[in-house]
Amino acid sequence: LTEVVHEHYLMQLQIYLLATVRWLRLFDEDAYNQRFGGIFYIFLRGMPNVDAVHFERPSWRKLKQYESELEKPTQPRLPAMSA
């Protein structure tokens, strides 16, 4: 399941993780380590299966890496519209 989450849901995981950490106002590594336990991904369609629940707790360094990656400017995904 970890591979599925990382292959198909990694950006979603990163966005939710960063939003939660900001909402909790965990602005430094000590606060993060003391107050943030991790993130669960629960696949409702697969709930009868034990493998339907995924848990992850990235390190502070990994969290900052996610933040940096998501803040990088990217190329537009749609072609520019002509006037």
Jmol script that loads the backbone (N, CA, C; Angstrom):
load data "model"
ATOM      1  N   LEU A   1       0.825  -1.201   0.000  1.00  0.00           N
ATOM      2  CA  LEU A   1       0.000   0.000   0.000  1.00  0.00           C
ATOM      3  C   LEU A   1       0.866   1.260   0.000  1.00  0.00           C
ATOM      4  N   THR A   2       1.996   1.208   0.663  1.00  0.00           N
ATOM      5  CA  THR A   2       2.892   2.366   0.681  1.00  0.00           C
ATOM      6  C   THR A   2       3.284   2.768  -0.736  1.00  0.00           C
ATOM      7  N   GLU A   3       3.576   1.781  -1.570  1.00  0.00           N
ATOM      8  CA  GLU A   3       3.952   2.076  -2.952  1.00  0.00           C
ATOM      9  C   GLU A   3       2.804   2.747  -3.700  1.00  0.00           C
ATOM     10  N   VAL A   4       1.574   2.284  -3.480  1.00  0.00           N
ATOM     11  CA  VAL A   4       0.397   2.870  -4.134  1.00  0.00           C
ATOM     12  C   VAL A   4       0.229   4.317  -3.694  1.00  0.00           C
ATOM     13  N   VAL A   5       0.337   4.574  -2.402  1.00  0.00           N
ATOM     14  CA  VAL A   5       0.202   5.942  -1.885  1.00  0.00           C
ATOM     15  C   VAL A   5       1.266   6.836  -2.510  1.00  0.00           C
ATOM     16  N   HIS A   6       2.497   6.385  -2.522  1.00  0.00           N
ATOM     17  CA  HIS A   6       3.588   7.223  -3.038  1.00  0.00           C
ATOM     18  C   HIS A   6       3.512   7.404  -4.549  1.00  0.00           C
ATOM     19  N   GLU A   7       2.993   6.405  -5.256  1.00  0.00           N
ATOM     20  CA  GLU A   7       2.902   6.514  -6.712  1.00  0.00           C
ATOM     21  C   GLU A   7       1.726   7.376  -7.154  1.00  0.00           C
ATOM     22  N   HIS A   8       0.587   7.249  -6.474  1.00  0.00           N
ATOM     23  CA  HIS A   8      -0.632   7.906  -6.948  1.00  0.00           C
ATOM     24  C   HIS A   8      -1.111   9.070  -6.081  1.00  0.00           C
ATOM     25  N   TYR A   9      -0.666   9.139  -4.853  1.00  0.00           N
ATOM     26  CA  TYR A   9      -1.209  10.130  -3.927  1.00  0.00           C
ATOM     27  C   TYR A   9      -0.148  10.973  -3.237  1.00  0.00           C
ATOM     28  N   LEU A  10       1.085  10.954  -3.712  1.00  0.00           N
ATOM     29  CA  LEU A  10       2.169  11.633  -3.003  1.00  0.00           C
ATOM     30  C   LEU A  10       1.934  13.137  -2.891  1.00  0.00           C
ATOM     31  N   MET A  11       1.544  13.788  -3.981  1.00  0.00           N
ATOM     32  CA  MET A  11       1.328  15.233  -3.909  1.00  0.00           C
ATOM     33  C   MET A  11       0.173  15.553  -2.961  1.00  0.00           C
ATOM     34  N   GLN A  12      -0.877  14.751  -3.004  1.00  0.00           N
ATOM     35  CA  GLN A  12      -2.002  14.952  -2.095  1.00  0.00           C
ATOM     36  C   GLN A  12      -1.539  14.788  -0.642  1.00  0.00           C
ATOM     37  N   LEU A  13      -0.745  13.771  -0.380  1.00  0.00           N
ATOM     38  CA  LEU A  13      -0.208  13.558   0.965  1.00  0.00           C
ATOM     39  C   LEU A  13       0.612  14.764   1.404  1.00  0.00           C
ATOM     40  N   GLN A  14       1.450  15.279   0.514  1.00  0.00           N
ATOM     41  CA  GLN A  14       2.296  16.422   0.849  1.00  0.00           C
ATOM     42  C   GLN A  14       1.457  17.657   1.165  1.00  0.00           C
ATOM     43  N   ILE A  15       0.454  17.931   0.349  1.00  0.00           N
ATOM     44  CA  ILE A  15      -0.390  19.109   0.555  1.00  0.00           C
ATOM     45  C   ILE A  15      -1.158  18.997   1.863  1.00  0.00           C
ATOM     46  N   TYR A  16      -1.782  17.855   2.114  1.00  0.00           N
ATOM     47  CA  TYR A  16      -2.539  17.670   3.361  1.00  0.00           C
ATOM     48  C   TYR A  16      -1.625  17.757   4.575  1.00  0.00           C
ATOM     49  N   LEU A  17      -0.453  17.166   4.465  1.00  0.00           N
ATOM     50  CA  LEU A  17       0.502  17.195   5.571  1.00  0.00           C
ATOM     51  C   LEU A  17       0.927  18.624   5.882  1.00  0.00           C
ATOM     52  N   LEU A  18       1.317  19.369   4.864  1.00  0.00           N
ATOM     53  CA  LEU A  18       1.745  20.758   5.075  1.00  0.00           C
ATOM     54  C   LEU A  18       0.603  21.618   5.601  1.00  0.00           C
ATOM     55  N   ALA A  19      -0.596  21.423   5.076  1.00  0.00           N
ATOM     56  CA  ALA A  19      -1.749  22.196   5.551  1.00  0.00           C
ATOM     57  C   ALA A  19      -2.038  21.895   7.019  1.00  0.00           C
ATOM     58  N   THR A  20      -1.963  20.638   7.398  1.00  0.00           N
ATOM     59  CA  THR A  20      -2.225  20.258   8.793  1.00  0.00           C
ATOM     60  C   THR A  20      -1.172  20.843   9.726  1.00  0.00           C
ATOM     61  N   VAL A  21       0.085  20.747   9.336  1.00  0.00           N
ATOM     62  CA  VAL A  21       1.172  21.275  10.167  1.00  0.00           C
ATOM     63  C   VAL A  21       1.042  22.790  10.327  1.00  0.00           C
ATOM     64  N   ARG A  22       0.675  23.474   9.263  1.00  0.00           N
ATOM     65  CA  ARG A  22       0.479  24.932   9.361  1.00  0.00           C
ATOM     66  C   ARG A  22      -0.737  25.261  10.212  1.00  0.00           C
ATOM     67  N   TRP A  23      -1.825  24.508  10.036  1.00  0.00           N
ATOM     68  CA  TRP A  23      -3.040  24.739  10.821  1.00  0.00           C
ATOM     69  C   TRP A  23      -2.762  24.553  12.313  1.00  0.00           C
ATOM     70  N   LEU A  24      -1.919  23.577  12.634  1.00  0.00           N
ATOM     71  CA  LEU A  24      -1.542  23.333  14.031  1.00  0.00           C
ATOM     72  C   LEU A  24      -0.480  24.312  14.527  1.00  0.00           C
ATOM     73  N   ARG A  25       0.025  25.161  13.635  1.00  0.00           N
ATOM     74  CA  ARG A  25       1.043  26.163  13.949  1.00  0.00           C
ATOM     75  C   ARG A  25       2.334  25.538  14.486  1.00  0.00           C
ATOM     76  N   LEU A  26       2.756  24.496  13.796  1.00  0.00           N
ATOM     77  CA  LEU A  26       3.996  23.814  14.161  1.00  0.00           C
ATOM     78  C   LEU A  26       5.102  24.366  13.274  1.00  0.00           C
ATOM     79  N   PHE A  27       5.706  25.459  13.719  1.00  0.00           N
ATOM     80  CA  PHE A  27       6.641  26.197  12.878  1.00  0.00           C
ATOM     81  C   PHE A  27       8.101  25.814  13.071  1.00  0.00           C
ATOM     82  N   ASP A  28       8.378  24.886  13.979  1.00  0.00           N
ATOM     83  CA  ASP A  28       9.769  24.453  14.147  1.00  0.00           C
ATOM     84  C   ASP A  28       9.812  22.958  14.447  1.00  0.00           C
ATOM     85  N   GLU A  29      10.989  22.410  14.355  1.00  0.00           N
ATOM     86  CA  GLU A  29      11.166  20.966  14.494  1.00  0.00           C
ATOM     87  C   GLU A  29      10.750  20.450  15.866  1.00  0.00           C
ATOM     88  N   ASP A  30      11.060  21.192  16.921  1.00  0.00           N
ATOM     89  CA  ASP A  30      10.685  20.742  18.267  1.00  0.00           C
ATOM     90  C   ASP A  30       9.174  20.633  18.414  1.00  0.00           C
ATOM     91  N   ALA A  31       8.449  21.654  17.970  1.00  0.00           N
ATOM     92  CA  ALA A  31       6.983  21.624  18.057  1.00  0.00           C
ATOM     93  C   ALA A  31       6.424  20.476  17.224  1.00  0.00           C
ATOM     94  N   TYR A  32       6.969  20.280  16.044  1.00  0.00           N
ATOM     95  CA  TYR A  32       6.527  19.190  15.165  1.00  0.00           C
ATOM     96  C   TYR A  32       6.735  17.839  15.852  1.00  0.00           C
ATOM     97  N   ASN A  33       7.920  17.628  16.398  1.00  0.00           N
ATOM     98  CA  ASN A  33       8.221  16.350  17.045  1.00  0.00           C
ATOM     99  C   ASN A  33       7.372  16.110  18.285  1.00  0.00           C
ATOM    100  N   GLN A  34       7.035  17.164  19.007  1.00  0.00           N
ATOM    101  CA  GLN A  34       6.246  17.021  20.229  1.00  0.00           C
ATOM    102  C   GLN A  34       4.759  16.835  19.956  1.00  0.00           C
ATOM    103  N   ARG A  35       4.245  17.472  18.892  1.00  0.00           N
ATOM    104  CA  ARG A  35       2.792  17.542  18.740  1.00  0.00           C
ATOM    105  C   ARG A  35       2.206  16.829  17.533  1.00  0.00           C
ATOM    106  N   PHE A  36       3.041  16.413  16.586  1.00  0.00           N
ATOM    107  CA  PHE A  36       2.488  15.797  15.378  1.00  0.00           C
ATOM    108  C   PHE A  36       2.808  14.314  15.353  1.00  0.00           C
ATOM    109  N   GLY A  37       1.768  13.496  15.372  1.00  0.00           N
ATOM    110  CA  GLY A  37       1.957  12.051  15.425  1.00  0.00           C
ATOM    111  C   GLY A  37       2.068  11.371  14.076  1.00  0.00           C
ATOM    112  N   GLY A  38       1.522  11.988  13.036  1.00  0.00           N
ATOM    113  CA  GLY A  38       1.584  11.383  11.714  1.00  0.00           C
ATOM    114  C   GLY A  38       0.292  11.582  10.952  1.00  0.00           C
ATOM    115  N   ILE A  39       0.209  10.944   9.794  1.00  0.00           N
ATOM    116  CA  ILE A  39      -0.947  11.072   8.923  1.00  0.00           C
ATOM    117  C   ILE A  39      -1.411   9.676   8.507  1.00  0.00           C
ATOM    118  N   PHE A  40      -2.718   9.473   8.514  1.00  0.00           N
ATOM    119  CA  PHE A  40      -3.309   8.220   8.062  1.00  0.00           C
ATOM    120  C   PHE A  40      -3.981   8.435   6.721  1.00  0.00           C
ATOM    121  N   TYR A  41      -3.808   7.486   5.822  1.00  0.00           N
ATOM    122  CA  TYR A  41      -4.579   7.419   4.578  1.00  0.00           C
ATOM    123  C   TYR A  41      -5.483   6.215   4.732  1.00  0.00           C
ATOM    124  N   ILE A  42      -6.775   6.434   4.634  1.00  0.00           N
ATOM    125  CA  ILE A  42      -7.742   5.351   4.784  1.00  0.00           C
ATOM    126  C   ILE A  42      -8.508   5.219   3.474  1.00  0.00           C
ATOM    127  N   PHE A  43      -8.384   4.075   2.845  1.00  0.00           N
ATOM    128  CA  PHE A  43      -9.063   3.809   1.584  1.00  0.00           C
ATOM    129  C   PHE A  43     -10.392   3.131   1.904  1.00  0.00           C
ATOM    130  N   LEU A  44     -11.468   3.902   1.871  1.00  0.00           N
ATOM    131  CA  LEU A  44     -12.770   3.417   2.317  1.00  0.00           C
ATOM    132  C   LEU A  44     -13.260   2.209   1.527  1.00  0.00           C
ATOM    133  N   ARG A  45     -13.020   2.177   0.233  1.00  0.00           N
ATOM    134  CA  ARG A  45     -13.469   1.028  -0.564  1.00  0.00           C
ATOM    135  C   ARG A  45     -12.756  -0.251  -0.151  1.00  0.00           C
ATOM    136  N   GLY A  46     -11.610  -0.132   0.436  1.00  0.00           N
ATOM    137  CA  GLY A  46     -10.847  -1.312   0.815  1.00  0.00           C
ATOM    138  C   GLY A  46     -10.907  -1.627   2.298  1.00  0.00           C
ATOM    139  N   MET A  47     -11.818  -0.991   3.039  1.00  0.00           N
ATOM    140  CA  MET A  47     -11.828  -1.127   4.500  1.00  0.00           C
ATOM    141  C   MET A  47     -11.923  -2.557   5.019  1.00  0.00           C
ATOM    142  N   PRO A  48     -12.655  -3.475   4.394  1.00  0.00           N
ATOM    143  CA  PRO A  48     -12.641  -4.839   4.940  1.00  0.00           C
ATOM    144  C   PRO A  48     -11.238  -5.459   4.915  1.00  0.00           C
ATOM    145  N   ASN A  49     -10.366  -4.902   4.095  1.00  0.00           N
ATOM    146  CA  ASN A  49      -9.001  -5.395   3.969  1.00  0.00           C
ATOM    147  C   ASN A  49      -8.093  -4.611   4.928  1.00  0.00           C
ATOM    148  N   VAL A  50      -7.292  -5.296   5.681  1.00  0.00           N
ATOM    149  CA  VAL A  50      -6.380  -4.648   6.631  1.00  0.00           C
ATOM    150  C   VAL A  50      -5.436  -3.683   5.921  1.00  0.00           C
ATOM    151  N   ASP A  51      -5.099  -3.969   4.672  1.00  0.00           N
ATOM    152  CA  ASP A  51      -4.165  -3.131   3.922  1.00  0.00           C
ATOM    153  C   ASP A  51      -4.770  -1.812   3.465  1.00  0.00           C
ATOM    154  N   ALA A  52      -5.997  -1.503   3.849  1.00  0.00           N
ATOM    155  CA  ALA A  52      -6.664  -0.278   3.398  1.00  0.00           C
ATOM    156  C   ALA A  52      -6.251   0.941   4.214  1.00  0.00           C
ATOM    157  N   VAL A  53      -5.421   0.762   5.227  1.00  0.00           N
ATOM    158  CA  VAL A  53      -4.990   1.877   6.075  1.00  0.00           C
ATOM    159  C   VAL A  53      -3.478   2.040   5.941  1.00  0.00           C
ATOM    160  N   HIS A  54      -3.071   3.260   5.638  1.00  0.00           N
ATOM    161  CA  HIS A  54      -1.646   3.575   5.491  1.00  0.00           C
ATOM    162  C   HIS A  54      -1.299   4.681   6.481  1.00  0.00           C
ATOM    163  N   PHE A  55      -0.217   4.517   7.222  1.00  0.00           N
ATOM    164  CA  PHE A  55       0.251   5.522   8.181  1.00  0.00           C
ATOM    165  C   PHE A  55       1.633   5.992   7.768  1.00  0.00           C
ATOM    166  N   GLU A  56       1.851   7.284   7.940  1.00  0.00           N
ATOM    167  CA  GLU A  56       3.167   7.838   7.631  1.00  0.00           C
ATOM    168  C   GLU A  56       3.440   9.026   8.548  1.00  0.00           C
ATOM    169  N   ARG A  57       4.683   9.137   8.997  1.00  0.00           N
ATOM    170  CA  ARG A  57       5.118  10.302   9.772  1.00  0.00           C
ATOM    171  C   ARG A  57       6.475  10.745   9.241  1.00  0.00           C
ATOM    172  N   PRO A  58       6.454  11.639   8.257  1.00  0.00           N
ATOM    173  CA  PRO A  58       7.720  12.108   7.698  1.00  0.00           C
ATOM    174  C   PRO A  58       8.529  12.895   8.733  1.00  0.00           C
ATOM    175  N   SER A  59       9.831  12.858   8.583  1.00  0.00           N
ATOM    176  CA  SER A  59      10.704  13.651   9.452  1.00  0.00           C
ATOM    177  C   SER A  59      10.511  15.133   9.143  1.00  0.00           C
ATOM    178  N   TRP A  60      10.987  15.987  10.035  1.00  0.00           N
ATOM    179  CA  TRP A  60      10.925  17.438   9.816  1.00  0.00           C
ATOM    180  C   TRP A  60      11.683  17.800   8.533  1.00  0.00           C
ATOM    181  N   ARG A  61      12.823  17.167   8.327  1.00  0.00           N
ATOM    182  CA  ARG A  61      13.618  17.426   7.121  1.00  0.00           C
ATOM    183  C   ARG A  61      12.816  17.085   5.861  1.00  0.00           C
ATOM    184  N   LYS A  62      12.116  15.950   5.893  1.00  0.00           N
ATOM    185  CA  LYS A  62      11.294  15.544   4.750  1.00  0.00           C
ATOM    186  C   LYS A  62      10.136  16.524   4.554  1.00  0.00           C
ATOM    187  N   LEU A  63       9.534  16.970   5.630  1.00  0.00           N
ATOM    188  CA  LEU A  63       8.449  17.953   5.557  1.00  0.00           C
ATOM    189  C   LEU A  63       8.939  19.229   4.880  1.00  0.00           C
ATOM    190  N   LYS A  64      10.105  19.711   5.273  1.00  0.00           N
ATOM    191  CA  LYS A  64      10.663  20.923   4.669  1.00  0.00           C
ATOM    192  C   LYS A  64      11.005  20.686   3.192  1.00  0.00           C
ATOM    193  N   GLN A  65      11.414  19.476   2.861  1.00  0.00           N
ATOM    194  CA  GLN A  65      11.679  19.128   1.460  1.00  0.00           C
ATOM    195  C   GLN A  65      10.375  19.184   0.657  1.00  0.00           C
ATOM    196  N   TYR A  66       9.286  18.628   1.200  1.00  0.00           N
ATOM    197  CA  TYR A  66       7.980  18.697   0.532  1.00  0.00           C
ATOM    198  C   TYR A  66       7.597  20.156   0.292  1.00  0.00           C
ATOM    199  N   GLU A  67       7.776  20.972   1.320  1.00  0.00           N
ATOM    200  CA  GLU A  67       7.420  22.385   1.227  1.00  0.00           C
ATOM    201  C   GLU A  67       8.209  23.066   0.110  1.00  0.00           C
ATOM    202  N   SER A  68       9.494  22.802   0.061  1.00  0.00           N
ATOM    203  CA  SER A  68      10.353  23.393  -0.960  1.00  0.00           C
ATOM    204  C   SER A  68       9.942  22.941  -2.363  1.00  0.00           C
ATOM    205  N   GLU A  69       9.652  21.663  -2.521  1.00  0.00           N
ATOM    206  CA  GLU A  69       9.250  21.126  -3.823  1.00  0.00           C
ATOM    207  C   GLU A  69       7.931  21.734  -4.292  1.00  0.00           C
ATOM    208  N   LEU A  70       6.989  21.884  -3.387  1.00  0.00           N
ATOM    209  CA  LEU A  70       5.680  22.414  -3.764  1.00  0.00           C
ATOM    210  C   LEU A  70       5.716  23.912  -4.047  1.00  0.00           C
ATOM    211  N   GLU A  71       6.705  24.614  -3.521  1.00  0.00           N
ATOM    212  CA  GLU A  71       6.803  26.059  -3.742  1.00  0.00           C
ATOM    213  C   GLU A  71       7.568  26.412  -5.016  1.00  0.00           C
ATOM    214  N   LYS A  72       8.215  25.443  -5.640  1.00  0.00           N
ATOM    215  CA  LYS A  72       8.968  25.710  -6.866  1.00  0.00           C
ATOM    216  C   LYS A  72       8.005  26.114  -7.981  1.00  0.00           C
ATOM    217  N   PRO A  73       8.383  27.130  -8.745  1.00  0.00           N
ATOM    218  CA  PRO A  73       7.549  27.469  -9.899  1.00  0.00           C
ATOM    219  C   PRO A  73       7.578  26.323 -10.909  1.00  0.00           C
ATOM    220  N   THR A  74       6.460  26.084 -11.514  1.00  0.00           N
ATOM    221  CA  THR A  74       6.381  25.023 -12.512  1.00  0.00           C
ATOM    222  C   THR A  74       5.880  25.591 -13.827  1.00  0.00           C
ATOM    223  N   GLN A  75       6.065  24.832 -14.854  1.00  0.00           N
ATOM    224  CA  GLN A  75       5.541  25.216 -16.157  1.00  0.00           C
ATOM    225  C   GLN A  75       4.025  25.038 -16.144  1.00  0.00           C
ATOM    226  N   PRO A  76       3.300  25.919 -16.823  1.00  0.00           N
ATOM    227  CA  PRO A  76       1.849  25.748 -16.901  1.00  0.00           C
ATOM    228  C   PRO A  76       1.508  24.403 -17.541  1.00  0.00           C
ATOM    229  N   ARG A  77       0.459  23.777 -17.053  1.00  0.00           N
ATOM    230  CA  ARG A  77       0.040  22.496 -17.612  1.00  0.00           C
ATOM    231  C   ARG A  77      -0.840  22.672 -18.839  1.00  0.00           C
ATOM    232  N   LEU A  78      -1.415  23.851 -18.984  1.00  0.00           N
ATOM    233  CA  LEU A  78      -2.262  24.134 -20.139  1.00  0.00           C
ATOM    234  C   LEU A  78      -1.524  25.068 -21.082  1.00  0.00           C
ATOM    235  N   PRO A  79      -1.760  24.920 -22.374  1.00  0.00           N
ATOM    236  CA  PRO A  79      -1.098  25.846 -23.303  1.00  0.00           C
ATOM    237  C   PRO A  79      -1.606  27.265 -23.096  1.00  0.00           C
ATOM    238  N   ALA A  80      -0.740  28.226 -23.391  1.00  0.00           N
ATOM    239  CA  ALA A  80      -1.131  29.633 -23.267  1.00  0.00           C
ATOM    240  C   ALA A  80      -2.245  29.928 -24.264  1.00  0.00           C
ATOM    241  N   MET A  81      -3.193  30.732 -23.827  1.00  0.00           N
ATOM    242  CA  MET A  81      -4.304  31.102 -24.708  1.00  0.00           C
ATOM    243  C   MET A  81      -3.876  32.280 -25.570  1.00  0.00           C
ATOM    244  N   SER A  82      -4.169  32.198 -26.837  1.00  0.00           N
ATOM    245  CA  SER A  82      -3.829  33.314 -27.723  1.00  0.00           C
ATOM    246  C   SER A  82      -4.968  34.321 -27.731  1.00  0.00           C
ATOM    247  N   ALA A  83      -4.618  35.580 -27.946  1.00  0.00           N
ATOM    248  CA  ALA A  83      -5.618  36.652 -27.903  1.00  0.00           C
ATOM    249  C   ALA A  83      -6.466  36.695 -29.138  1.00  0.00           C
TER     250      ALA A  83
END
end "model"
wireframe off; spacefill off
backbone 0.3
color backbone group
